[in-house]
Amino acid sequence: MSKVYFTNMNTEPEVGLLQKIGLLLNRVQLNEIVEKDKFVAIKVHFGEYGNVAFVRHNYVRVIVDMIKKLGGKPYVTDANTLYHGSRSNAVDHIETAITNGFTYETLGAPVIMADGLRDSDQIEVDIKGDYIKKAKVSSE
């Protein structure tokens, strides 16, 4: 079972929400995961066009900055959707991401779609499921 860490949204003048993200990253010992000069994917949901139900770019920036400080090469990623909409292909998806504030300037890292231009860059991996034995996973 994976460990899940939580924090509340209470803040104090000396510890805001962005600092709390850093504290969580220290708690999960990010320094033991990030390897120097290795690519590190930060998987987020860029949000649908006109939607506000996603983690804001300034929180993601804290993660990017810490990975860089540890010597890693972060990039921010999401996967295209199977349904039609503003995230069903990489071009529209990245435009939606930009509209929602996810740019190199705000993140400090590039946005790279994990599954290519049209959701076709994927690999099949074996899993130990009771009913499903293989899963398709975005290649990037």
WOHU-V21244 format. One record per residue. N is the residue number from 1. PSI is psi in degrees with one decimal (none if undefined). OMEGA is omega in degrees with one decimal (NA if undefined). NEAR is the number of other C-alpha atoms within 12 Angstrom. Layout:
N,PSI,OMEGA,NEAR
N,PSI,OMEGA,NEAR
This chain:
1,132.5,178.6,3
2,148.8,173.6,5
3,140.8,177.1,7
4,130.8,-179.4,10
5,141.2,-179.7,15
6,157.5,168.5,13
7,153.9,176.7,18
8,174.2,-176.9,13
9,6.4,178.0,13
10,139.2,179.6,13
11,164.1,174.4,14
12,162.7,-178.7,12
13,-35.7,-177.4,9
14,-9.2,179.6,10
15,97.5,177.7,15
16,-176.2,-178.2,17
17,-36.5,179.1,22
18,-38.7,176.9,27
19,-33.6,179.2,24
20,-34.1,175.8,24
21,-45.0,177.7,30
22,-40.4,177.9,27
23,-39.9,176.8,21
24,-40.6,178.8,22
25,-37.5,174.9,29
26,-38.8,-178.7,20
27,-36.9,179.5,17
28,3.3,177.3,18
29,53.4,178.5,16
30,-31.3,-179.7,25
31,-20.5,177.3,20
32,-7.1,-177.3,15
33,-43.0,-175.5,18
34,129.1,177.8,26
35,142.8,-177.8,18
36,133.4,177.2,17
37,14.0,176.9,14
38,145.5,176.4,16
39,139.9,178.1,24
40,116.8,177.8,30
41,132.0,172.9,28
42,101.7,-175.8,34
43,121.7,178.1,24
44,173.1,171.1,28
45,116.9,-176.5,31
46,-8.0,179.1,40
47,151.7,174.8,31
48,161.1,176.7,29
49,127.2,179.1,23
50,4.5,-177.2,16
51,154.7,176.8,17
52,12.8,-177.2,17
53,69.1,177.6,13
54,158.7,177.8,22
55,130.6,-176.4,21
56,151.3,-176.3,27
57,-30.8,-178.2,32
58,-27.4,174.4,24
59,-41.1,179.0,28
60,-35.0,-179.8,37
61,-36.7,177.8,32
62,-41.5,179.6,29
63,-45.5,177.7,39
64,-49.8,-177.0,38
65,-38.8,-179.6,29
66,-40.1,178.0,33
67,-41.9,176.8,35
68,-43.1,-179.9,26
69,-32.4,179.4,19
70,0.1,175.7,25
71,1.0,178.8,21
72,169.5,178.8,26
73,90.1,-175.1,25
74,148.9,166.2,34
75,152.6,-176.6,32
76,134.0,-171.9,36
77,158.2,173.3,34
78,173.1,177.4,37
79,148.2,178.3,39
80,158.2,-179.6,37
81,158.4,177.3,27
82,-18.7,179.5,15
83,156.8,177.9,13
84,140.2,-179.8,13
85,-164.5,-175.3,18
86,4.4,179.1,26
87,23.9,-175.9,30
88,-7.5,173.3,27
89,160.3,-171.8,28
90,-37.3,-177.7,31
91,-53.2,178.9,22
92,-36.7,-178.6,25
93,-45.5,179.5,36
94,-36.8,175.3,35
95,-39.7,176.3,23
96,-41.9,178.0,29
97,-44.7,179.6,41
98,-44.5,178.1,28
99,-35.5,-179.2,22
100,9.5,171.8,27
101,4.2,-178.6,29
102,91.3,179.5,35
103,166.3,176.4,27
104,-38.7,-177.9,22
105,-39.3,-178.0,15
106,-29.1,-176.5,24
107,-31.3,-173.4,31
108,15.4,-179.4,25
109,155.7,178.6,30
110,155.9,172.1,26
111,123.5,180.0,39
112,125.7,178.7,33
113,129.9,-173.6,38
114,-23.3,-173.6,32
115,23.2,173.0,28
116,-169.0,-174.6,27
117,-41.2,-175.2,25
118,35.0,177.9,23
119,35.3,-177.6,27
120,-6.1,178.8,23
121,93.6,-177.9,20
122,160.3,176.6,20
123,156.5,178.3,17
124,130.3,179.8,15
125,147.5,176.7,15
126,137.9,175.5,13
127,161.9,-176.8,13
128,51.6,179.8,10
129,157.1,177.2,10
130,-35.7,-175.9,8
131,-31.4,-178.3,8
132,127.9,-176.1,12
133,-19.4,179.6,12
134,148.6,177.7,14
135,145.5,174.4,16
136,128.0,-176.4,17
137,137.2,178.2,21
138,135.6,-172.8,26
139,-28.5,-179.8,22
140,none,NA,25
